[in-house]
Amino acid sequence: MLLAGAPSATAWGDYTVAQTTDAQGQVRLLVSGAYRGPGAAAAAAAAKLTGRMTESEEVRTNQDTGEVSFSYLYLDTSACREQVSFVETVSLESGLDVNVFRKPLGAGTPIKQTTVKNTAKGTQAGEAVGRTAFPAQAAALWDDEHLVSRRSTKRCGRPTKDGQITEFVRAWEYVFEFATTPSLPNPNGPL
C-alpha cells in the first residue's frame, strides 16, 4: 500500500494505492482518497493511473465542505495470470442390455426375446477463460472415429469501463458413441 499527498498547494489531503490479487490471478489496483481546497477536483483527477484498464471510477463532491472524494479501480493486466480459469468434465453412459418381449396373437404370456445392447455414449465438455486472447480448445479424449458431434463456442467476456475486454471465453463439447463401453479417461488439465 502506498500513501501519497496532494500534488498542489491549492489542495490538501491524501490518497492510497492498494493492490489485491484474487483467486483467479487477477491483479487490481484501488486508488482512493479525498482532497479539500480550491484545487481538490484537479488533485483528484491527477491521482488517476495511466496504462491500466479502468474497471470503475467514482468521484463525489460535498457541496458544503468542498471535499472531493474519489475511488478508481484498475485491472493490472501486465501482472495478471494469462489463463483465468479452466474447467472440464467427462461423463460416460454405459451400454445396457435391453430386454424385448413379443406378445403372442390372441392371448398368452409375452415371450422374452434375445437382448439387444445399446451403444455407450461419452461426453466431454469444458470452458477456458483467457486474459488477453481466446485459449486453445482442449483435445478430444477419445479417438475421432467415435466422435458424433463437436461444438465449440466463443464469446467475449467482461468489458471494462474504458471498453477493453479482460476475459475471453472458449467453451467446447464433444459427444462420442461406442459399440462397447470404453474406459473413462481423466479430464484435461489447464491448457
C-alpha positions in Angstrom: 0.0 0.0 0.0 1.3 3.4 -0.9 0.2 6.7 0.7 0.6 9.9 -1.3 -0.2 13.6 -0.6 -1.7 16.3 -2.7 0.2 17.3 -5.8 -0.5 21.0 -5.5 -0.5 23.9 -3.0 -4.2 24.6 -3.7 -5.4 21.3 -2.4 -4.7 19.2 0.7 -5.4 15.7 1.6 -4.1 12.3 0.6 -4.8 9.1 -1.2 -3.8 5.4 -1.1 -3.0 2.9 -3.7 -3.7 -0.7 -2.7 -3.0 -3.9 -4.8 -5.0 -7.1 -4.4 -4.8 -10.5 -6.2 -7.9 -12.7 -6.3 -8.0 -16.5 -6.6 -8.1 -16.4 -10.4 -4.9 -14.4 -10.5 -6.4 -11.0 -11.4 -4.4 -8.1 -10.0 -6.4 -5.0 -9.2 -5.2 -1.6 -8.1 -7.5 0.6 -6.0 -6.7 4.3 -5.8 -8.8 6.1 -3.2 -8.7 9.3 -1.2 -10.1 12.8 -0.5 -8.9 16.3 -1.1 -10.1 19.7 0.1 -9.4 23.2 -1.1 -9.9 25.1 -4.4 -7.8 22.6 -6.4 -9.4 19.5 -4.9 -11.1 18.4 -8.2 -7.8 18.8 -10.2 -5.9 16.9 -7.5 -8.4 14.0 -7.6 -8.1 13.9 -11.4 -4.3 13.9 -11.1 -4.5 10.8 -8.9 -5.7 8.6 -11.8 -3.3 6.0 -13.1 -2.4 5.6 -16.8 -1.6 2.4 -18.8 -4.1 0.2 -16.9 -7.7 -0.9 -17.7 -10.3 1.0 -15.8 -12.9 -1.1 -14.1 -14.7 1.7 -12.2 -14.4 5.4 -11.3 -16.3 7.2 -8.6 -15.8 10.9 -7.7 -18.1 12.6 -5.1 -18.1 16.3 -4.2 -19.5 17.5 -1.0 -21.0 20.9 -1.8 -21.0 22.0 1.9 -17.3 21.3 2.6 -15.9 21.4 -0.9 -14.2 18.0 -0.2 -13.7 15.8 -3.3 -13.5 12.0 -2.5 -12.6 9.5 -5.2 -12.1 5.8 -5.8 -10.6 4.4 -9.0 -10.3 0.7 -9.6 -8.0 -0.7 -12.3 -7.1 -4.1 -13.6 -3.4 -4.5 -14.0 -3.2 -6.9 -16.9 0.6 -6.9 -17.1 0.7 -8.6 -13.7 -2.3 -10.9 -14.2 -2.1 -14.6 -14.9 -2.9 -15.3 -18.6 -5.4 -18.1 -18.0 -8.1 -17.1 -15.6 -9.9 -20.4 -15.3 -10.2 -23.9 -16.8 -13.0 -26.5 -16.2 -13.6 -29.8 -18.0 -16.0 -32.7 -17.2 -16.1 -36.1 -18.8 -19.1 -38.4 -18.4 -19.8 -41.9 -19.7 -23.1 -43.7 -20.1 -22.5 -47.4 -20.3 -24.2 -49.6 -23.0 -27.1 -51.5 -21.5 -28.8 -54.7 -22.5 -32.5 -54.1 -23.4 -35.0 -56.9 -23.0 -37.6 -57.2 -25.8 -40.9 -59.0 -25.2 -43.0 -60.5 -28.0 -46.8 -60.5 -27.4 -48.4 -63.6 -28.9 -51.5 -63.1 -31.0 -54.8 -64.0 -29.3 -53.6 -64.3 -25.7 -50.9 -65.8 -23.6 -47.9 -64.7 -21.7 -45.4 -62.4 -23.5 -42.3 -64.3 -24.7 -38.9 -62.8 -23.8 -36.7 -62.4 -26.9 -33.0 -62.0 -27.2 -31.5 -58.9 -25.7 -30.2 -56.0 -27.7 -27.3 -54.0 -26.5 -27.4 -50.2 -26.7 -24.4 -48.1 -27.6 -22.3 -46.4 -24.9 -22.2 -42.6 -25.0 -19.4 -40.3 -23.8 -19.5 -36.5 -23.3 -16.5 -34.2 -22.8 -17.4 -30.6 -22.1 -15.4 -27.6 -20.7 -14.7 -24.0 -20.6 -11.5 -22.0 -20.5 -11.1 -18.3 -19.9 -8.1 -16.3 -21.1 -7.0 -12.8 -20.0 -6.0 -11.3 -23.4 -7.0 -13.9 -26.0 -9.1 -17.0 -26.5 -7.4 -20.0 -25.0 -6.8 -23.2 -27.1 -9.6 -25.7 -27.2 -8.9 -28.9 -25.3 -8.1 -32.0 -27.4 -10.7 -34.8 -27.6 -10.0 -37.6 -25.1 -11.3 -40.4 -27.3 -10.5 -41.2 -30.9 -12.2 -39.2 -33.7 -13.7 -42.4 -35.1 -16.1 -42.4 -32.2 -17.0 -38.7 -32.5 -20.7 -38.0 -33.1 -20.6 -34.2 -32.8 -18.2 -31.4 -31.9 -19.2 -28.0 -30.8 -17.0 -25.0 -30.0 -18.4 -21.7 -29.0 -16.6 -18.5 -28.3 -17.9 -15.4 -26.6 -16.2 -12.3 -25.2 -16.2 -11.8 -21.5 -16.3 -8.8 -19.3 -15.6 -5.4 -20.8 -14.0 -2.7 -18.6 -15.3 0.8 -18.2 -12.9 2.1 -20.9 -14.2 -0.5 -23.4 -11.4 -3.1 -23.3 -12.1 -6.8 -22.9 -10.4 -8.6 -20.0 -11.8 -12.1 -20.3 -12.1 -14.3 -23.4 -14.2 -17.4 -23.0 -14.0 -20.6 -25.1 -16.4 -23.4 -24.4 -16.4 -26.9 -26.0 -18.4 -30.1 -26.1 -17.6 -33.4 -27.7 -20.1 -36.2 -27.9 -18.9 -39.8 -28.6 -20.7 -43.1 -29.3 -19.2 -46.6 -28.8 -20.2 -50.1 -29.6 -18.8 -51.3 -26.2 -18.2 -49.3 -23.0 -14.7 -47.8 -23.1 -12.6 -46.9 -20.1 -13.3 -43.4 -18.6 -10.3 -41.1 -19.1 -9.3 -38.3 -16.8 -10.2 -34.7 -17.9 -7.6 -32.5 -19.5 -5.7 -30.2 -17.2 -5.4 -26.4 -17.7 -4.1 -25.6 -21.2 
